[in-house]
């Protein structure tokens, strides 16, 4: 196609810049809310969280994010519609990346934790429905994504509520909470290790396993994860043996030493969730970028699949880390401090509840949003202490930002789509 012959390099360059911008948004918003519980509970400092994310998010994105990706992100649009108009697909994906990145930047500046998946989905739906044809959109797929607005926070909130209640019953309401924490926390550590291994294998490493021809059933994955859980519990027990009771800390807070025990747990959850998140959500930034590169490189041939070049994963991983390091503090502050007051024990319950929801969703095929899951988990922990523990005004702002995300991404994408058509055609 003449357009790709003349402007191919420029289009790929633009896609790379917009893909990096979108990845920056994923880091500033999505990664920040994943690390917000650890930072808000003071189990990690912002610097420590950024360092952990730099290593584990990047490793997850680069090592486990390179599955053979569908040219059209998540089957939201029908690729056959674009067979005669591959230039529309390229303009659309450029528009989707720029629109989603712009919305994520706005949301991050406001401190709103929004779904990066919903941002890119809204953007793709917008250009496809208005710029091409309403029939180009797989509306049943879009409806399941909208349903996840309710499903994700409800399940995660329920699980986190139950987890924190168990912490209260087993540890916090007793006269000797520190001794009971050292007794029961290894069991929680096993649960953390098991769930994090499940998240990583089901959401992250499944693509690596697929590439090397290994296929585990859900039961086999659960057994391997149990071995990892035992290792984490053993390592955690050793680390807990180093935590000695400092009675002077309990003058102002009788649970100060208990929270030191739970802070050890939060380090494990932060590392593992960062890896799983990087491997799963980097696709929001690099999926459309890979589609543009594939179509332009093939001269307009729209294939069903496109191999993910390693430089695209490097670009996506670098953008995620840069986004968290430069602007992640805003959303971290919302998740960690502005919804409800978090301590390591509460942050642990929220993170484990969110992880359990991701595992449950992976096993059942339930559509969920990582962001909505984490926010729901934090809400569940807050509710376990009573409705008064929640900042309802902030909760209302977050819910409103969720509702606005799809149409905002769509509107911006439509504007950019017609701009690119006007410039290049």
Secondary structure, 3 states (H helix, E strand, C coil): CHHHHHHHHHHHHHHHHHHHHHHHHHHHHHHHHHHHHHHHCCCCCHHHHHHHHHHHHHHHHHHHCCCCEECCHHHCECHHHHCCCHHHHHHHHHHHHHHHHHHHHHHHHHCCCCCHHHHHHHHHHHHHHHHHCHHHECHHHHHHHHHHHHHHHHHHHHHHHHHHHHHHHHHHCCCCHHHHHHHHHHHHHHHHHHHHHHHHHHHHCHHHHHHCCCCCCHHHHHHHHHHHHHHHHHHHHHHHHCCCCCHHHHHCCCCHHHHHHHHHHHHHHHHHHHHHHHHHHCHHHHHHHHHHHHHHHCCCCCCCEECCCHHHHHHHHHHHHHHHHHHCHHHHHHHHHHCCCCCHHHHHHHHHHHHHHHHHHHHHCCCCCHHHHHHHHHHHHHHCCCHHHCCHHHHHHHHHHHHHHHHHHHHHHHHHHHHHHHHHC
